[in-house]
Amino acid sequence: MSDILLRGTGVETFYGKIQALKGIDFEVRNGEIATLIGSNGAGKSTLMMTIFGSPRARSGKIEFDGHDITQLPTHDIARRGIAQSPEGRRIFPRMTVLENLQMGATVNKMAFFDEDVGQVYKLFPILEKRSMQRAGTLSGGEQQMLAIGRALMARPRLLLLDEPSLGLAPIIVKAIFEAIRELNASRGLSVFLVEQNAFHALRLAHRAYVMVNGRITMTGTGKELLAKPEVRAAYLEGGH
């Protein structure tokens, strides 16, 4: 089995005539946390959505576990073992917390529901307390925990996390990043993380990429990029 779980080669994505991704190469290895940092509008979320099949890459190739998934529909990509916690959470606000988690488990036909929901509640105990509450009434941090929990219910091999700390209080951000670290350490879950909070993201990451205007401009370990003056100047000055 290859050590590389996810690989993109020359990936180009367009919105109409506007090119959002300009021939990028990236990889995520089994059991590692990879992170992608960059400013607003750099194309980070577009890459996450392209991996998940919407929008599709117009050229280039995306492989998961050695299989070409570039042109597969999203539901087929999910069945192969990729789950996404998208930017803006996109939970089902009128459904309860438990019903949201059930939606996540439909990918594997609820086969492991009781076991998996127990794992999510262990990771985020507040969700168990809120299980019968409508998701739309949760705080922002609780909604983010639910979005991650719903993705985990699919038993993914790769978790795509898009801006999990966006708009959250520092204490909640710390809890979210601790949960990501725990998932990776205890389950060996591979994570591809898009994050504006570069300090937290790079400290967490085994592998890191910087994206500028739809291109990968820098790559290295999280520690290597944290130490680079140009990364610190662009993404870390003025606080963490």
C-alpha positions in Angstrom: 0.0 0.0 0.0 1.3 3.5 -0.9 2.2 5.8 1.9 0.4 8.6 0.0 -3.3 8.7 0.7 -4.2 11.8 -1.3 -2.3 13.2 -4.3 -3.1 16.1 -6.6 -1.1 16.7 -9.8 -1.5 19.8 -11.9 -5.0 20.5 -10.6 -6.8 23.4 -12.3 -10.3 24.6 -11.3 -12.4 27.3 -12.9 -15.5 29.2 -12.0 -16.8 30.0 -15.5 -13.8 31.7 -17.2 -12.1 32.6 -13.9 -9.3 30.3 -13.0 -9.2 29.6 -9.2 -6.6 26.8 -9.0 -3.6 27.2 -11.3 -1.9 23.8 -11.8 -1.2 22.8 -8.2 0.5 19.7 -6.8 -0.2 18.5 -3.2 -0.2 15.3 -1.2 -1.4 14.0 2.2 0.2 10.8 3.6 -1.4 8.1 5.6 -1.7 9.2 9.3 -0.6 12.8 8.9 -2.0 16.2 9.3 -1.4 18.5 6.3 -2.4 22.1 6.4 -3.0 24.7 3.8 -2.6 28.4 4.8 -3.1 31.5 2.8 -5.1 34.8 2.7 -8.7 35.2 1.9 -9.4 34.5 -1.8 -6.2 32.5 -2.3 -8.2 29.4 -3.5 -8.0 27.3 -0.3 -11.7 26.4 0.0 -11.9 25.8 -3.8 -9.2 23.1 -3.4 -11.2 21.4 -0.6 -14.4 21.5 -2.7 -12.5 20.3 -5.8 -11.1 17.3 -3.9 -14.7 16.5 -2.9 -16.0 16.8 -6.5 -17.8 20.1 -6.6 -16.6 22.0 -8.6 -14.7 19.4 -10.7 -11.1 19.9 -11.7 -11.0 21.0 -15.3 -7.5 19.5 -15.8 -5.0 17.6 -13.7 -5.5 14.6 -11.5 -6.7 13.8 -8.0 -5.9 10.4 -6.6 -7.2 8.8 -3.3 -5.6 5.6 -2.2 -4.1 5.1 -5.6 -7.5 5.5 -7.5 -8.3 8.4 -9.8 -11.3 10.3 -8.2 -11.0 13.5 -10.3 -14.3 13.0 -12.2 -16.2 11.0 -9.6 -19.5 12.4 -8.1 -19.3 13.6 -4.5 -21.3 10.7 -3.1 -18.9 8.2 -4.6 -15.9 10.1 -3.2 -17.6 10.0 0.3 -18.1 6.3 0.0 -14.4 5.8 -0.7 -13.5 7.3 2.7 -13.3 11.1 2.5 -15.4 13.3 4.7 -15.7 17.1 4.7 -16.5 19.6 7.4 -17.1 22.6 5.1 -16.5 26.3 5.7 -19.5 27.8 7.4 -20.3 24.4 9.0 -23.5 23.8 6.9 -25.3 21.8 9.6 -29.0 21.2 9.3 -30.3 23.9 11.6 -33.9 22.6 12.0 -32.7 19.0 12.8 -31.6 18.0 16.3 -27.9 17.4 17.1 -28.6 13.6 17.0 -30.4 13.8 13.6 -27.4 15.7 12.2 -25.1 12.9 13.3 -27.5 10.4 11.8 -27.1 12.2 8.5 -23.4 11.8 8.7 -23.8 8.0 9.3 -25.9 7.4 6.1 -22.7 7.0 4.1 -22.1 3.6 5.8 -25.9 2.9 6.2 -25.8 3.5 10.0 -23.9 0.2 10.4 -21.8 1.5 13.4 -24.1 4.2 14.6 -24.1 3.5 18.4 -20.4 3.0 18.6 -19.6 6.1 16.4 -22.0 8.4 18.2 -20.4 7.4 21.5 -17.0 8.3 20.1 -18.2 11.7 18.9 -19.8 12.4 22.4 -16.5 11.4 24.0 -14.6 13.8 21.8 -17.2 16.6 22.3 -19.2 16.0 25.5 -21.3 19.1 25.0 -23.0 17.5 22.0 -24.3 14.7 24.2 -25.9 17.2 26.5 -27.4 19.0 23.4 -28.4 15.8 21.5 -32.1 16.7 21.4 -31.6 20.4 20.8 -32.1 21.9 17.4 -28.7 22.4 15.8 -29.6 26.0 14.7 -29.8 27.0 18.4 -26.3 25.9 19.3 -23.4 28.4 19.7 -20.9 28.8 16.9 -18.4 26.6 18.7 -20.9 23.9 19.3 -22.0 24.0 15.6 -18.4 23.6 14.6 -18.0 20.6 16.9 -21.2 19.2 15.4 -19.9 19.7 11.8 -16.8 17.8 12.6 -18.7 15.1 14.5 -21.1 14.7 11.6 -18.1 14.2 9.2 -16.6 11.6 11.6 -19.8 9.6 11.6 -18.9 8.5 8.0 -15.8 6.7 9.4 -13.5 8.5 7.0 -9.9 7.7 6.3 -9.3 11.3 5.3 -11.0 14.3 7.0 -11.1 17.6 5.1 -11.5 20.5 7.5 -12.2 24.0 6.0 -11.6 26.9 8.4 -12.7 25.1 11.6 -11.7 28.0 13.9 -13.4 30.8 11.9 -15.2 33.3 14.1 -14.7 31.3 17.3 -13.5 32.4 20.7 -9.9 31.5 21.5 -10.9 28.9 24.2 -13.1 27.1 21.7 -10.4 27.3 19.0 -8.0 25.6 21.4 -10.6 22.8 22.1 -11.2 22.3 18.3 -7.4 22.0 17.6 -6.9 19.7 20.6 -9.7 17.4 19.1 -8.0 17.4 15.7 -4.7 16.4 17.4 -6.4 13.7 19.4 -8.2 12.2 16.3 -4.9 12.0 14.5 -2.9 10.6 17.4 -5.4 8.0 18.7 -7.1 6.9 15.4 -4.3 7.6 12.9 -6.9 9.7 11.0 -5.4 11.6 8.1 -6.5 15.3 8.1 -6.2 18.0 5.4 -6.8 21.3 7.1 -7.5 24.7 5.6 -7.0 27.4 8.2 -6.6 31.2 8.5 -5.2 30.8 12.0 -1.7 30.0 10.6 0.0 29.8 14.0 -2.3 27.0 15.3 -2.4 25.2 12.0 1.4 25.1 11.4 2.0 24.0 15.0 -0.3 21.1 14.4 0.8 20.1 10.9 3.2 17.4 9.8 3.1 18.9 6.3 2.2 22.4 5.2 1.5 24.4 2.1 1.2 28.1 1.5 -1.3 29.2 -1.3 -1.2 32.5 -3.0 -3.6 33.4 -5.9 -4.4 29.8 -6.7 -0.8 28.5 -6.6 1.2 26.6 -4.1 4.1 29.0 -3.3 5.8 27.2 -0.4 5.8 23.7 1.2 7.6 22.1 4.1 6.9 20.8 7.6 4.8 22.9 9.8 7.8 23.8 11.9 9.8 24.7 8.8 7.2 27.1 7.6 6.7 28.6 11.1 10.3 29.5 11.2 10.4 31.2 7.8 10.5 35.0 8.1 8.3 35.5 5.0 5.6 33.3 6.4 5.8 35.0 9.8 5.6 38.4 8.2 2.6 37.5 6.0 0.5 35.3 8.3 1.8 35.6 11.9 2.7 39.2 12.6 0.3 41.1 14.9 -0.5 38.1 17.1 -1.4 34.5 16.8 
